[in-house]
Amino acid sequence: MPLSPYIKTLRDDIGHRLILMPGVTAVVFDDTGRVLLGERADNGQWALPAGVMEPGEQPAETIVREVYEETAVHIVPERVVSVLTQPATTYPNQDQVQYVDITFRCRAAGGEARVNDDESLAVGWFALDDLPALSDLGKHRIECALAPGTWFAP
């Protein structure tokens, strides 16, 4: 996944030190209740569409952009379902990052699910009772999207 010009500028200034980054994740449902997932090119795991905000972008704008970029599906964000700070991650190049993630429940509004960039190996719709292996965090986000209210860490 290429670095945005904004992040590249930050990295040029601070090197590999920890950056706190605002991120968004989408739990997208179609009209039949299936969930949109992508098989990530970087690790081969199935995951919810997600991405990092750019300067000046609202979180809902970011998730609409990211889902389309990754899956060619147009969405409408319906509500925030969780807010959490993920554990810090060190990438293979030694860049350190910690994401503060806002997860949205979204509905599909058009387009056809397909690989739309180089971040995914495959994209598809999955019934809730037939999901591929997901991280615990991915499962948690789907549970939050199915529950009323917004989850956040105390």
CYANA upper distance limits for C-alpha pairs under 8 A (distance plus 0.5 A):
  1 MET  CA     42 ASP  CA      8.27
  1 MET  CA    118 ASP  CA      8.02
  1 MET  CA    119 GLU  CA      6.67
  3 LEU  CA      7 ILE  CA      6.55
  3 LEU  CA      8 LYS  CA      6.40
  4 SER  CA      8 LYS  CA      6.63
  5 PRO  CA      9 THR  CA      6.67
  6 TYR  CA     10 LEU  CA      6.96
  6 TYR  CA     54 GLU  CA      7.93
  6 TYR  CA     55 PRO  CA      8.21
  7 ILE  CA     11 ARG  CA      6.57
  8 LYS  CA     12 ASP  CA      6.57
  9 THR  CA     13 ASP  CA      6.93
 10 LEU  CA     14 ILE  CA      6.63
 10 LEU  CA     15 GLY  CA      8.28
 11 ARG  CA     15 GLY  CA      5.30
 11 ARG  CA     16 HIS  CA      7.11
 15 GLY  CA     95 ASP  CA      7.96
 16 HIS  CA     94 GLN  CA      6.38
 16 HIS  CA     95 ASP  CA      4.72
 16 HIS  CA     96 GLN  CA      6.34
 17 ARG  CA     95 ASP  CA      7.05
 17 ARG  CA     96 GLN  CA      6.19
 17 ARG  CA     97 VAL  CA      8.47
 18 LEU  CA     88 ALA  CA      8.49
 18 LEU  CA     95 ASP  CA      7.70
 18 LEU  CA     96 GLN  CA      4.97
 18 LEU  CA     97 VAL  CA      5.61
 18 LEU  CA     98 GLN  CA      7.56
 19 ILE  CA     96 GLN  CA      6.91
 19 ILE  CA     97 VAL  CA      5.31
 19 ILE  CA     98 GLN  CA      6.76
 20 LEU  CA     97 VAL  CA      6.43
 20 LEU  CA     98 GLN  CA      5.39
 20 LEU  CA     99 TYR  CA      6.38
 20 LEU  CA    100 VAL  CA      7.59
 21 MET  CA     52 VAL  CA      7.63
 21 MET  CA     53 MET  CA      8.47
 21 MET  CA     97 VAL  CA      7.40
 21 MET  CA     98 GLN  CA      6.62
 21 MET  CA     99 TYR  CA      5.32
 21 MET  CA    100 VAL  CA      6.57
 22 PRO  CA     52 VAL  CA      6.48
 22 PRO  CA     53 MET  CA      6.40
 22 PRO  CA     99 TYR  CA      6.25
 22 PRO  CA    100 VAL  CA      5.46
 22 PRO  CA    101 ASP  CA      6.60
 22 PRO  CA    102 ILE  CA      8.46
 23 GLY  CA     50 ALA  CA      7.74
 23 GLY  CA     51 GLY  CA      6.08
 23 GLY  CA     52 VAL  CA      4.78
 23 GLY  CA     53 MET  CA      6.30
 23 GLY  CA     59 PRO  CA      8.42
 23 GLY  CA     99 TYR  CA      6.41
 23 GLY  CA    100 VAL  CA      6.33
 23 GLY  CA    101 ASP  CA      5.11
 23 GLY  CA    102 ILE  CA      6.89
 24 VAL  CA     50 ALA  CA      5.99
 24 VAL  CA     51 GLY  CA      6.07
 24 VAL  CA     52 VAL  CA      6.81
 24 VAL  CA     53 MET  CA      7.83
 24 VAL  CA     59 PRO  CA      7.15
 24 VAL  CA     62 THR  CA      7.62
 24 VAL  CA     63 ILE  CA      6.54
 24 VAL  CA    101 ASP  CA      5.65
 24 VAL  CA    102 ILE  CA      5.28
 24 VAL  CA    103 THR  CA      6.10
 24 VAL  CA    104 PHE  CA      7.99
 25 THR  CA     48 LEU  CA      7.14
 25 THR  CA     49 PRO  CA      6.34
 25 THR  CA     50 ALA  CA      4.65
 25 THR  CA     51 GLY  CA      7.17
 25 THR  CA     63 ILE  CA      7.19
 25 THR  CA    101 ASP  CA      7.42
 25 THR  CA    102 ILE  CA      6.81
 25 THR  CA    103 THR  CA      5.05
 25 THR  CA    104 PHE  CA      6.76
 26 ALA  CA     48 LEU  CA      6.70
 26 ALA  CA     49 PRO  CA      6.06
 26 ALA  CA     50 ALA  CA      6.71
 26 ALA  CA     63 ILE  CA      7.04
 26 ALA  CA     67 VAL  CA      7.89
 26 ALA  CA    103 THR  CA      6.21
 26 ALA  CA    104 PHE  CA      5.53
 26 ALA  CA    105 ARG  CA      6.57
 26 ALA  CA    106 CYS  CA      6.94
 27 VAL  CA     35 VAL  CA      7.22
 27 VAL  CA     36 LEU  CA      7.59
 27 VAL  CA     48 LEU  CA      6.89
 27 VAL  CA     49 PRO  CA      8.06
 27 VAL  CA    103 THR  CA      7.79
 27 VAL  CA    104 PHE  CA      6.68
 27 VAL  CA    105 ARG  CA      5.45
 27 VAL  CA    106 CYS  CA      6.41
 27 VAL  CA    141 ARG  CA      7.73
 27 VAL  CA    142 ILE  CA      6.76
 27 VAL  CA    145 ALA  CA      7.17
 28 VAL  CA     35 VAL  CA      6.05
 28 VAL  CA     36 LEU  CA      5.98
 28 VAL  CA     75 ILE  CA      7.97
 28 VAL  CA    105 ARG  CA      6.61
 28 VAL  CA    106 CYS  CA      5.08
 28 VAL  CA    107 ARG  CA      5.79
 28 VAL  CA    108 ALA  CA      6.81
 29 PHE  CA     33 GLY  CA      5.85
 29 PHE  CA     34 ARG  CA      5.87
 29 PHE  CA     35 VAL  CA      5.32
 29 PHE  CA     36 LEU  CA      7.06
 29 PHE  CA    105 ARG  CA      8.33
 29 PHE  CA    106 CYS  CA      6.83
 29 PHE  CA    107 ARG  CA      5.51
 29 PHE  CA    108 ALA  CA      6.58
 30 ASP  CA     34 ARG  CA      6.02
 30 ASP  CA     35 VAL  CA      7.29
 30 ASP  CA     36 LEU  CA      8.35
 30 ASP  CA    107 ARG  CA      6.48
 30 ASP  CA    108 ALA  CA      5.68
 31 ASP  CA    107 ARG  CA      8.37
 31 ASP  CA    108 ALA  CA      8.06
 33 GLY  CA    127 ALA  CA      7.39
 33 GLY  CA    128 LEU  CA      8.12
 34 ARG  CA    125 TRP  CA      6.15
 34 ARG  CA    126 PHE  CA      5.51
 34 ARG  CA    127 ALA  CA      4.99
 34 ARG  CA    128 LEU  CA      6.78
 35 VAL  CA    125 TRP  CA      5.85
 35 VAL  CA    126 PHE  CA      5.68
 35 VAL  CA    127 ALA  CA      6.91
 35 VAL  CA    128 LEU  CA      7.41
 36 LEU  CA     48 LEU  CA      7.36
 36 LEU  CA     49 PRO  CA      8.24
 36 LEU  CA    113 ALA  CA      8.45
 36 LEU  CA    123 VAL  CA      7.89
 36 LEU  CA    124 GLY  CA      6.28
 36 LEU  CA    125 TRP  CA      5.11
 36 LEU  CA    126 PHE  CA      6.99
 37 LEU  CA     46 TRP  CA      6.83
 37 LEU  CA     47 ALA  CA      5.99
 37 LEU  CA     48 LEU  CA      5.47
 37 LEU  CA     49 PRO  CA      7.01
 37 LEU  CA    123 VAL  CA      6.31
 37 LEU  CA    124 GLY  CA      6.11
 37 LEU  CA    125 TRP  CA      6.86
 37 LEU  CA    126 PHE  CA      7.86
 38 GLY  CA     46 TRP  CA      5.95
 38 GLY  CA     47 ALA  CA      5.99
 38 GLY  CA     48 LEU  CA      6.84
 38 GLY  CA     49 PRO  CA      7.09
 38 GLY  CA     70 GLU  CA      8.38
 38 GLY  CA     71 THR  CA      8.01
 38 GLY  CA    120 SER  CA      6.47
 38 GLY  CA    121 LEU  CA      7.85
 38 GLY  CA    122 ALA  CA      6.19
 38 GLY  CA    123 VAL  CA      4.80
 38 GLY  CA    124 GLY  CA      6.99
 39 GLU  CA     44 GLY  CA      6.25
 39 GLU  CA     45 GLN  CA      5.86
 39 GLU  CA     46 TRP  CA      4.67
 39 GLU  CA     47 ALA  CA      6.79
 39 GLU  CA    120 SER  CA      5.90
 39 GLU  CA    121 LEU  CA      5.85
 39 GLU  CA    122 ALA  CA      5.56
 39 GLU  CA    123 VAL  CA      6.74
 40 ARG  CA     44 GLY  CA      5.50
 40 ARG  CA     45 GLN  CA      5.97
 40 ARG  CA     46 TRP  CA      6.60
 40 ARG  CA     47 ALA  CA      7.40
 40 ARG  CA    119 GLU  CA      6.50
 40 ARG  CA    120 SER  CA      5.06
 40 ARG  CA    121 LEU  CA      6.47
 40 ARG  CA    122 ALA  CA      8.11
 41 ALA  CA    118 ASP  CA      7.58
 41 ALA  CA    119 GLU  CA      5.69
 41 ALA  CA    120 SER  CA      5.26
 41 ALA  CA    121 LEU  CA      5.77
 42 ASP  CA    119 GLU  CA      7.67
 44 GLY  CA    121 LEU  CA      8.00
 45 GLN  CA    133 ALA  CA      8.19
 45 GLN  CA    134 LEU  CA      7.75
 46 TRP  CA    132 PRO  CA      7.31
 46 TRP  CA    133 ALA  CA      7.24
 46 TRP  CA    134 LEU  CA      6.42
 47 ALA  CA    134 LEU  CA      6.80
 47 ALA  CA    135 SER  CA      8.07
 47 ALA  CA    138 GLY  CA      7.01
 48 LEU  CA    138 GLY  CA      7.15
 49 PRO  CA     66 GLU  CA      7.58
 49 PRO  CA     67 VAL  CA      6.22
 49 PRO  CA     70 GLU  CA      7.54
 50 ALA  CA     63 ILE  CA      7.49
 50 ALA  CA     66 GLU  CA      6.88
 50 ALA  CA     67 VAL  CA      7.57
 51 GLY  CA     62 THR  CA      7.92
 51 GLY  CA     63 ILE  CA      7.68
 51 GLY  CA     66 GLU  CA      6.40
 52 VAL  CA     62 THR  CA      7.82
 53 MET  CA     57 GLU  CA      6.74
 53 MET  CA     58 GLN  CA      8.08
 53 MET  CA     59 PRO  CA      7.18
 53 MET  CA     62 THR  CA      6.17
 54 GLU  CA     62 THR  CA      8.08
 57 GLU  CA     61 GLU  CA      6.80
 57 GLU  CA     62 THR  CA      6.88
 58 GLN  CA     62 THR  CA      6.81
 59 PRO  CA     63 ILE  CA      6.89
 59 PRO  CA    102 ILE  CA      8.09
 60 ALA  CA     64 VAL  CA      6.83
 60 ALA  CA     77 PRO  CA      7.03
 60 ALA  CA    104 PHE  CA      8.48
 61 GLU  CA     65 ARG  CA      6.71
 62 THR  CA     66 GLU  CA      6.47
 63 ILE  CA     67 VAL  CA      6.45
 63 ILE  CA     77 PRO  CA      8.32
 63 ILE  CA    104 PHE  CA      8.40
 64 VAL  CA     68 TYR  CA      6.83
 64 VAL  CA     74 HIS  CA      7.52
 64 VAL  CA     75 ILE  CA      6.54
 64 VAL  CA     76 VAL  CA      7.64
 64 VAL  CA     77 PRO  CA      7.92
 65 ARG  CA     69 GLU  CA      6.55
 66 GLU  CA     70 GLU  CA      6.59
 67 VAL  CA     71 THR  CA      6.24
 67 VAL  CA     72 ALA  CA      7.56
 67 VAL  CA     73 VAL  CA      6.96
 67 VAL  CA     74 HIS  CA      7.76
 67 VAL  CA     75 ILE  CA      7.97
 68 TYR  CA     72 ALA  CA      4.90
 68 TYR  CA     73 VAL  CA      5.55
 68 TYR  CA     74 HIS  CA      6.25
 68 TYR  CA     75 ILE  CA      8.29
 68 TYR  CA    116 ASN  CA      8.18
 69 GLU  CA    116 ASN  CA      6.44
 69 GLU  CA    117 ASP  CA      6.87
 70 GLU  CA    115 VAL  CA      6.89
 70 GLU  CA    116 ASN  CA      5.63
 70 GLU  CA    117 ASP  CA      6.07
 70 GLU  CA    119 GLU  CA      7.24
 70 GLU  CA    120 SER  CA      7.33
 71 THR  CA    112 GLU  CA      8.38
 71 THR  CA    113 ALA  CA      5.87
 71 THR  CA    114 ARG  CA      5.73
 71 THR  CA    115 VAL  CA      5.87
 71 THR  CA    116 ASN  CA      5.75
 71 THR  CA    117 ASP  CA      8.27
 71 THR  CA    123 VAL  CA      6.87
 72 ALA  CA    111 GLY  CA      6.34
 72 ALA  CA    112 GLU  CA      6.65
 72 ALA  CA    113 ALA  CA      6.25
 72 ALA  CA    114 ARG  CA      6.60
 72 ALA  CA    115 VAL  CA      7.72
 72 ALA  CA    116 ASN  CA      6.17
 73 VAL  CA    108 ALA  CA      7.24
 73 VAL  CA    109 ALA  CA      7.94
 73 VAL  CA    110 GLY  CA      6.44
 73 VAL  CA    111 GLY  CA      5.02
 73 VAL  CA    112 GLU  CA      6.21
 73 VAL  CA    113 ALA  CA      6.10
 73 VAL  CA    114 ARG  CA      8.48
 74 HIS  CA    108 ALA  CA      6.52
 74 HIS  CA    109 ALA  CA      5.77
 74 HIS  CA    110 GLY  CA      5.50
 74 HIS  CA    111 GLY  CA      6.17
 75 ILE  CA    106 CYS  CA      6.74
 75 ILE  CA    107 ARG  CA      6.04
 75 ILE  CA    108 ALA  CA      5.02
 75 ILE  CA    109 ALA  CA      5.48
 75 ILE  CA    110 GLY  CA      7.57
 76 VAL  CA    106 CYS  CA      5.97
 76 VAL  CA    107 ARG  CA      5.92
 76 VAL  CA    108 ALA  CA      7.04
 76 VAL  CA    109 ALA  CA      6.96
 77 PRO  CA    104 PHE  CA      6.71
 77 PRO  CA    105 ARG  CA      6.59
 77 PRO  CA    106 CYS  CA      4.73
 77 PRO  CA    107 ARG  CA      7.08
 78 GLU  CA    104 PHE  CA      7.49
 78 GLU  CA    105 ARG  CA      6.13
 78 GLU  CA    106 CYS  CA      5.67
 78 GLU  CA    107 ARG  CA      7.53
 79 ARG  CA    104 PHE  CA      6.11
 79 ARG  CA    105 ARG  CA      6.00
 79 ARG  CA    106 CYS  CA      7.75
 80 VAL  CA    102 ILE  CA      7.38
 80 VAL  CA    103 THR  CA      6.35
 80 VAL  CA    104 PHE  CA      4.96
 80 VAL  CA    105 ARG  CA      6.80
 80 VAL  CA    150 THR  CA      6.81
 81 VAL  CA    102 ILE  CA      8.22
 81 VAL  CA    103 THR  CA      6.14
 81 VAL  CA    104 PHE  CA      6.03
 81 VAL  CA    105 ARG  CA      6.74
 81 VAL  CA    141 ARG  CA      8.10
 81 VAL  CA    144 CYS  CA      6.07
 81 VAL  CA    145 ALA  CA      5.97
 81 VAL  CA    149 GLY  CA      7.11
 81 VAL  CA    150 THR  CA      4.91
 81 VAL  CA    151 TRP  CA      6.52
 82 SER  CA    101 ASP  CA      8.42
 82 SER  CA    102 ILE  CA      6.42
 82 SER  CA    103 THR  CA      5.66
 82 SER  CA    104 PHE  CA      7.80
 82 SER  CA    141 ARG  CA      7.59
 82 SER  CA    144 CYS  CA      7.06
 82 SER  CA    150 THR  CA      5.73
 82 SER  CA    151 TRP  CA      5.01
 82 SER  CA    152 PHE  CA      6.06
 83 VAL  CA    100 VAL  CA      7.87
 83 VAL  CA    101 ASP  CA      6.18
 83 VAL  CA    102 ILE  CA      5.18
 83 VAL  CA    103 THR  CA      6.89
 83 VAL  CA    150 THR  CA      8.23
 83 VAL  CA    151 TRP  CA      7.07
 83 VAL  CA    152 PHE  CA      5.58
 83 VAL  CA    153 ALA  CA      7.99
 84 LEU  CA    100 VAL  CA      6.28
 84 LEU  CA    101 ASP  CA      5.92
 84 LEU  CA    102 ILE  CA      7.35
 84 LEU  CA    152 PHE  CA      6.45
 84 LEU  CA    153 ALA  CA      6.74
 85 THR  CA     98 GLN  CA      7.71
 85 THR  CA     99 TYR  CA      6.37
 85 THR  CA    100 VAL  CA      4.78
 85 THR  CA    101 ASP  CA      6.60
 86 GLN  CA     98 GLN  CA      6.67
 86 GLN  CA     99 TYR  CA      6.01
 86 GLN  CA    100 VAL  CA      6.79
 86 GLN  CA    101 ASP  CA      7.76
 87 PRO  CA     98 GLN  CA      6.67
 87 PRO  CA     99 TYR  CA      8.14
 88 ALA  CA     96 GLN  CA      7.42
 88 ALA  CA     97 VAL  CA      6.14
 88 ALA  CA     98 GLN  CA      4.81
 88 ALA  CA     99 TYR  CA      7.86
 89 THR  CA     96 GLN  CA      6.15
 89 THR  CA     97 VAL  CA      5.89
 89 THR  CA     98 GLN  CA      6.65
 90 THR  CA     94 GLN  CA      6.06
 90 THR  CA     95 ASP  CA      6.10
 90 THR  CA     96 GLN  CA      4.90
 90 THR  CA     97 VAL  CA      7.01
 91 TYR  CA     95 ASP  CA      5.86
 91 TYR  CA     96 GLN  CA      6.93
103 THR  CA    141 ARG  CA      7.52
104 PHE  CA    145 ALA  CA      8.00
105 ARG  CA    145 ALA  CA      5.93
113 ALA  CA    123 VAL  CA      6.69
113 ALA  CA    124 GLY  CA      6.54
113 ALA  CA    125 TRP  CA      8.07
114 ARG  CA    122 ALA  CA      7.53
114 ARG  CA    123 VAL  CA      5.79
114 ARG  CA    124 GLY  CA      7.52
115 VAL  CA    120 SER  CA      6.55
115 VAL  CA    121 LEU  CA      7.27
115 VAL  CA    122 ALA  CA      6.23
115 VAL  CA    123 VAL  CA      6.13
116 ASN  CA    120 SER  CA      8.25
126 PHE  CA    130 ASP  CA      6.74
126 PHE  CA    131 LEU  CA      6.18
127 ALA  CA    131 LEU  CA      6.79
134 LEU  CA    138 GLY  CA      6.33
134 LEU  CA    139 LYS  CA      6.84
135 SER  CA    139 LYS  CA      6.87
136 ASP  CA    140 HIS  CA      6.58
137 LEU  CA    141 ARG  CA      6.69
138 GLY  CA    142 ILE  CA      6.93
139 LYS  CA    143 GLU  CA      6.76
140 HIS  CA    144 CYS  CA      6.69
141 ARG  CA    145 ALA  CA      6.75
142 ILE  CA    146 LEU  CA      6.87
143 GLU  CA    147 ALA  CA      6.81
144 CYS  CA    148 PRO  CA      8.12
144 CYS  CA    150 THR  CA      7.67
144 CYS  CA    151 TRP  CA      7.03
